[in-house]
C-alpha cells in the first residue's frame, strides 16, 4: 500500500475519526477518567493526545501550504506536557476538542492544493516526509487509539484494508531495527505473508488483526501459533 495515496488514506482517516468519536461518546464521564490500555495513561490522556495530534498534523499541513516551518511540537517535553494538561480538562471540553480538532484538520487538508501535497515536511521523529503521508499518520492514530481506549473497540474492528496497510508499515519499521527477529507472518485470513526482519526463521500463524496487535504491543500474542515454540521478542514499534 502506498501510504501517500490520499485518495485512499483520507477516507480511512474519516472513518477512523467517526469510529473513535463514537467510542468516546458512549463512555460515561467517570469511565473516561479511568485507565486506558496504555501504561500510565487514562482514557482522558488518549482523548487529549488525539486532539493535540490533530493540531500537530495541522501545523505540518500549514508548513506544506505556506513553506513556513511549523514543527509538530516544539520539543518532546512540550508534547508530553500538553497531553498531561489536556488529560485534566473538564470532560465536556475534552469531548468537544476531540471533535473540533478533527474538523479543523479535515478543513486544513481540504485546503491543500497539489503543490502543497507534494511539499516536504518533517515528522516529530525528524524524518523528512511528503505531506501526502500526513493523512496516513492520522489513520494510525485514530484507529489504534480507539483500541487503546480499552472501551470495547478491538483490533478486529479495524477495517481489513487498514490492518493490512498497518502490517506493511509496522513490519517495515521493525525490520529496520537491529534487534528485530527473523520471522514470517502468515495470517490465516489472508492469502499473503509479511516478512519480519530478514524473513525466514520462525513462521507465525494467526489472524491479521491478531498479528498486528502483537506486533504493536497491544496484545500478548494469545491465539498466535508457531511451530518453533515461544513467540520471538519484537522491539517496540514506535
C-alpha positions in Angstrom: 0.0 0.0 0.0 1.3 3.5 -0.8 0.8 5.5 2.4 1.0 8.6 0.3 -2.2 7.8 -1.6 -4.5 10.4 -0.2 -7.4 9.0 -2.3 -7.3 6.0 0.0 -6.0 7.4 3.3 -8.3 10.4 3.6 -11.4 8.2 3.6 -9.7 5.8 6.1 -9.0 8.8 8.3 -12.6 10.0 8.1 -13.9 6.6 9.0 -11.4 6.2 11.9 -12.3 9.6 13.3 -16.0 8.7 13.2 -15.3 5.4 14.9 -13.2 6.8 17.8 -15.6 9.6 18.4 -18.5 7.1 18.7 -16.4 5.1 21.2 -15.7 8.2 23.3 -19.2 9.4 23.0 -20.5 6.2 24.5 -18.3 6.4 27.6 -19.7 7.8 30.8 -17.7 10.7 32.2 -16.3 8.7 35.1 -15.2 5.9 32.8 -13.4 8.4 30.6 -11.2 9.3 33.6 -10.4 5.6 34.1 -7.3 3.7 32.9 -6.7 3.0 29.2 -4.8 0.1 27.8 -1.6 2.3 27.6 0.6 2.2 30.7 0.3 5.4 32.7 -2.4 6.9 30.6 -6.1 7.3 31.4 -8.7 7.4 28.7 -8.7 11.1 29.1 -5.0 11.1 28.2 -5.8 9.2 25.0 -8.5 11.7 24.0 -6.3 14.6 24.8 -3.5 13.2 22.8 -5.8 12.7 19.8 -6.8 16.3 19.9 -3.3 17.6 20.2 -2.1 15.2 17.5 -4.7 16.7 15.1 -3.4 20.1 15.8 0.2 19.0 15.3 -0.6 17.4 11.9 -2.4 20.7 11.1 0.9 22.5 11.7 2.7 20.3 9.3 -0.1 20.9 6.7 0.4 24.6 7.3 4.1 24.2 6.7 3.3 22.3 3.4 0.9 25.0 2.2 2.9 28.1 3.2 6.6 27.0 3.3 6.7 28.4 6.9 8.4 25.8 9.1 6.0 24.9 11.8 7.0 21.7 13.5 4.6 19.2 15.0 5.8 20.0 18.5 8.4 22.4 19.9 10.0 19.5 21.8 9.2 16.0 23.1 8.8 17.5 26.6 6.3 20.1 25.3 4.3 17.3 23.6 4.2 15.3 26.8 3.3 18.3 28.9 0.4 19.2 26.5 -1.0 15.7 26.8 -0.8 15.8 30.6 -2.5 19.1 30.8 -5.2 18.0 28.3 -6.0 15.0 30.4 -7.1 17.3 33.3 -9.6 19.3 31.2 -13.3 19.1 32.1 -14.8 16.1 30.3 -17.1 18.3 28.2 -14.1 20.2 27.0 -12.2 17.0 26.1 -15.1 15.7 24.1 -15.6 19.0 22.3 -11.9 19.3 21.4 -11.7 15.8 20.1 -14.3 16.7 17.5 -13.3 20.3 16.8 -9.6 19.5 16.3 -10.6 16.7 13.9 -12.9 19.0 12.0 -10.2 21.6 11.8 -7.7 19.1 10.4 -10.2 18.0 7.8 -10.6 21.6 6.7 -6.9 22.2 6.7 -6.3 19.1 4.5 -9.1 20.2 2.2 -7.3 23.5 1.6 -4.1 21.9 0.3 -3.5 22.0 -3.4 -1.4 19.6 -5.5 1.8 21.6 -4.9 1.3 21.6 -1.1 0.6 17.9 -1.0 3.9 17.3 -2.7 5.8 19.5 -0.3 8.3 18.0 2.2 7.9 18.5 5.9 9.4 16.8 8.9 7.9 14.3 11.3 8.3 14.5 15.1 10.9 11.8 14.8 12.9 14.1 12.5 12.1 12.2 9.3 11.6 14.1 6.1 8.2 13.1 4.6 5.9 14.2 1.8 2.8 16.0 3.0 0.8 13.2 1.3 1.8 11.0 4.3 0.0 13.2 6.8 -3.4 11.5 6.4 -1.8 8.1 6.9 -0.2 9.3 10.1 -3.6 10.3 11.4 -5.1 6.9 10.2 -2.7 5.2 12.5 -3.6 7.4 15.4 -7.4 7.2 15.3 -7.8 3.5 14.6 -5.1 2.3 17.1 -6.0 4.7 19.8 -9.7 3.7 19.5 -8.5 0.2 20.6 -6.2 1.7 23.3 -9.2 3.3 25.0 -10.0 -0.2 26.3 -13.7 0.6 26.0 -14.9 -2.2 23.7 -13.2 -1.5 20.5 -11.0 -4.3 19.3 -8.3 -4.7 16.7 -10.8 -6.8 14.8 -12.9 -3.7 14.4 -10.2 -2.0 12.3 -11.1 -2.4 8.6 -9.2 -5.2 6.9 -7.5 -2.9 4.4 -6.3 -0.7 7.2 -5.0 -3.7 9.1 -3.0 -4.8 6.0 -1.6 -1.3 5.5 -0.6 -1.2 9.1 1.1 -4.6 8.8 3.0 -3.2 5.8 4.1 -0.1 7.9 4.9 -1.9 11.1 6.9 -4.8 9.6 8.9 -2.3 7.6 9.7 -0.2 10.6 10.5 -3.1 12.9 12.6 -4.8 10.2 14.9 -1.8 10.1 15.8 -2.3 13.7 19.0 -4.2 14.6 17.2 -6.3 17.3 14.3 -7.4 15.1 14.0 -11.2 14.9 13.7 -13.0 11.6 10.2 -14.4 11.1 7.4 -14.8 8.6 3.9 -13.7 9.4 1.3 -15.9 7.9 -2.2 -14.6 8.6 -4.8 -17.4 8.5 -7.3 -15.0 6.9 -5.1 -13.6 4.2 -3.5 -15.0 1.0 -0.3 -13.2 1.6 2.5 -13.2 4.2 4.7 -10.5 5.7 8.4 -10.9 6.3 9.8 -9.6 9.6 13.5 -8.8 9.9 15.4 -10.7 7.3 12.5 -13.0 6.7 12.6 -16.8 7.1 13.1 -18.0 10.6 10.0 -18.9 12.5 6.6 -18.8 10.8 3.8 -17.2 13.0 0.2 -18.0 12.3 -2.9 -16.1 13.4 -5.4 -13.6 12.2 -4.1 -10.5 10.6 -5.6 -8.4 13.4 -4.1 -10.7 16.0 -0.7 -10.4 14.4 -1.0 -6.6 14.2 -2.0 -6.4 17.9 1.0 -8.5 18.9 3.5 -6.5 16.7 2.3 -3.2 18.1 2.3 -4.3 21.7 -1.4 -4.2 22.0 -1.8 -7.9 22.5 0.3 -10.6 24.2 0.1 -13.0 21.2 -2.5 -15.3 22.6 -4.1 -17.1 19.7 -0.9 -16.9 17.6 0.9 -20.2 16.8 4.4 -21.1 15.8 6.0 -24.5 15.4 9.2 -23.2 16.8 8.0 -22.8 20.4 7.6 -19.4 22.0 6.9 -16.3 20.0 10.1 -14.2 19.3 10.5 -10.9 21.2 10.0 -8.0 18.9 11.3 -4.5 19.7 9.0 -1.5 20.2 7.4 -0.3 17.0 7.4 3.5 17.8 
